[in-house]
Amino acid sequence: MKNLIKLEEAALFALSLYGFSQLPYAWWWFLVLILAPDLSMLGYLTGNKAGAWAYNLFHHRAVAVVLYVLGIYLNQTQSQLVGIILFAHIAMDRFFGYGLKYGKGFAFTHLGEIGKAKQQ
């Protein structure tokens, strides 16, 4: 099952690359912005619950899709860019096993435990 999920996420990442190619931005923007959603981890500075909430907001596929579709509807390429970057980042994270976070700590995700918590 794990390999099937990785294959699905790789396909979604490829879809995001195609979507980005349809936007009027240079490819270096993709490389610069692909890790930007991880800035949401700064929410963990205020505690596990707030950190999980902030992280999940920027790592929820529905948010990415809504921003992208809203950008199409309003003809706003900036919104489309943000949606595509979020979508790509989420697919990349899921491919590597990072899921949405639970409030009990960063290592506890909907895909299982990661990092030191997994080793214990």
C-alpha positions in Angstrom: 0.0 0.0 0.0 2.8 2.4 0.9 4.3 2.1 -2.7 0.8 2.7 -4.2 0.6 6.0 -2.2 4.1 7.0 -3.3 3.1 6.3 -6.9 0.0 8.4 -6.5 1.8 11.3 -5.0 4.5 11.2 -7.7 1.8 11.4 -10.3 0.2 14.4 -8.5 3.6 16.1 -8.3 4.0 15.5 -12.1 0.5 17.0 -12.5 1.6 20.1 -10.5 4.7 20.5 -12.8 2.4 20.5 -15.8 0.1 23.0 -14.1 3.1 25.2 -13.3 4.2 25.0 -17.0 0.9 26.6 -18.0 1.6 29.7 -15.9 3.6 32.7 -17.1 6.4 32.2 -14.5 10.0 31.2 -15.0 10.9 27.8 -13.6 13.2 29.3 -11.0 10.1 30.5 -9.2 9.1 26.9 -8.7 12.5 26.0 -7.2 12.5 29.1 -4.9 8.9 28.6 -3.7 8.6 24.8 -3.4 9.6 24.7 0.3 7.8 27.9 1.3 4.8 26.1 2.8 7.2 24.6 5.4 7.4 28.1 7.0 4.1 27.1 8.6 6.2 25.0 10.9 6.9 28.2 12.8 3.5 27.8 14.3 5.1 25.1 16.5 6.9 27.9 18.4 3.6 28.7 20.1 2.8 25.1 20.9 1.8 21.8 19.4 -1.9 22.6 18.8 -1.2 25.9 17.1 1.7 24.4 15.2 -0.5 21.5 13.9 -3.2 23.9 12.9 -0.9 26.2 11.0 1.0 23.3 9.4 -2.3 21.6 8.3 -3.7 24.8 6.8 -0.7 25.1 4.5 -0.6 21.3 3.8 -4.2 20.6 3.0 -4.9 19.7 -0.6 -8.3 21.3 -0.6 -6.7 24.7 0.2 -4.4 24.3 -2.7 -7.2 23.4 -5.1 -9.5 26.2 -4.0 -6.7 28.8 -4.4 -5.9 27.4 -7.9 -9.5 27.3 -9.1 -10.2 30.8 -7.6 -7.2 32.0 -9.5 -8.7 30.6 -12.7 -12.1 32.1 -12.0 -10.7 35.5 -11.2 -8.0 35.4 -13.8 -5.3 35.9 -11.1 -2.1 34.0 -11.9 -0.7 34.8 -8.5 -3.4 32.7 -6.9 -2.9 30.0 -9.4 0.8 30.0 -8.6 0.2 29.7 -4.8 -2.3 26.9 -5.4 0.2 25.0 -7.7 3.1 25.5 -5.3 1.0 24.2 -2.4 -0.3 21.3 -4.4 3.3 20.3 -5.5 4.7 20.7 -2.0 1.9 18.6 -0.5 2.5 15.8 -3.1 6.2 15.9 -2.4 5.7 15.8 1.4 3.3 12.8 1.1 5.7 11.0 -1.2 8.3 11.3 1.6 5.9 10.2 4.3 5.0 13.5 5.9 1.3 13.8 6.6 -1.1 16.2 8.2 -0.2 16.7 11.9 -2.0 15.8 15.1 -2.1 18.2 18.0 0.1 16.0 20.2 3.3 16.9 18.3 5.1 17.3 14.9 6.0 13.7 14.7 2.4 12.4 14.8 0.8 12.5 11.4 -2.1 10.9 9.6 0.4 8.7 7.7 2.0 7.4 10.9 4.8 8.6 13.2 7.9 10.1 11.8 11.4 10.8 13.1 12.4 10.0 16.7 8.8 9.1 17.7 8.8 6.3 15.0 12.1 4.9 16.4 10.8 4.5 20.0 
